[in-house]
Amino acid sequence: MIIARNLCFNLILSMFLLVVSMYAESTEFVVVVNKNNPINALSKREVIDIYMGRYSTFPDGEISKPLDLPAKSAFKNDFYLKLVNKDEQQINAYWARLLFSGRGKPPTPSASLEDALKTIASSQYAIGYIPLSHVTDTVKVVYTFD
């Protein structure tokens, strides 16, 4: 009975680790802009400044229009964890404080990943984060997480 329980536990643990490793690979994403945007690269600090509302422009002075993926998506949560070490709930609280004080405007939410890609492809000033596997020739990668 104990051997069967240990075998079952090890099997469940192995399957859990497999799912976690598959999930980790699928959340590898990049920050992209329209292919016609003159910006070729951004530093992590510049991405933070744009996504946390500290700057509303790209480093060259052109306006930036940051896009968010849908609320409660794994990509959005992972993006902010990697970018500023805060989960989506903490980011929502951050923006609630800024909105209440009138000191900022959060990134525009997208209805879906495909919607974000369409917006970035059609707007020279849009910026977004997408899975690396979804990069197309309509967008340009300007930041890759280490």
Secondary structure, DSSP 8 states (H G I E B T S, - for coil): -HHHHHHHHHHHHHHHHHHHHHHHHHT-EEEEEETT-S-----HHHHHHHHTTS-SB-TTS-B-EEEE--TT-HHHHHHHHHHHS--HHHHHHHHHHHHHHT-----EE-SSHHHHHHHHHH-TTEEEEEEGGG--TTEEEEEE--
